Amino acid sequence: MTQTATAPANAEKRYTVHRSDLPLSCPLPSMALWNSHPRVYLAIEDAPDKEVQCPYCGSHFVLAD
């Protein structure tokens, strides 16, 4: 049985993520996808400053470690 995501999708505009969260997608797996945009994978580990922005909703993700 899979766990149902209950966090609201894209409730914040800045998220700190860790290597254990990779591969990074927006919305995050813990977010309910039904009320958001299609899932998009973001290559944060390849970004020069380890920061990326979602092209759909504009959420900003920062890789902490």
Residue pairs with C-beta under 8 A, 6 or more apart in sequence:
5 29
5 30
5 31
5 32
5 33
6 30
6 32
7 28
7 30
7 31
7 32
8 31
8 32
8 35
9 27
9 31
9 32
9 33
9 35
9 36
10 26
10 27
10 31
10 36
10 37
10 54
10 57
10 59
12 59
13 58
13 59
13 60
14 59
14 60
14 61
14 62
15 28
15 59
15 60
15 61
15 62
16 61
16 62
16 64
17 24
17 28
17 44
17 61
17 62
17 63
17 64
18 63
18 64
18 65
19 45
19 63
19 65
21 28
22 44
22 45
23 41
24 41
24 42
24 43
24 44
24 52
24 61
25 39
25 40
25 41
25 42
26 37
26 39
26 40
26 42
26 54
26 56
26 57
26 59
26 61
27 33
27 36
27 37
27 39
33 39
36 57
37 54
37 56
37 57
38 56
40 54
40 55
40 56
42 52
42 54
42 61
43 52
44 50
44 51
44 52
44 61
44 63
45 63
47 63
50 62
50 63
51 60
51 61
51 62
51 63
52 60
52 61
53 59
53 60
53 61
54 60
54 61
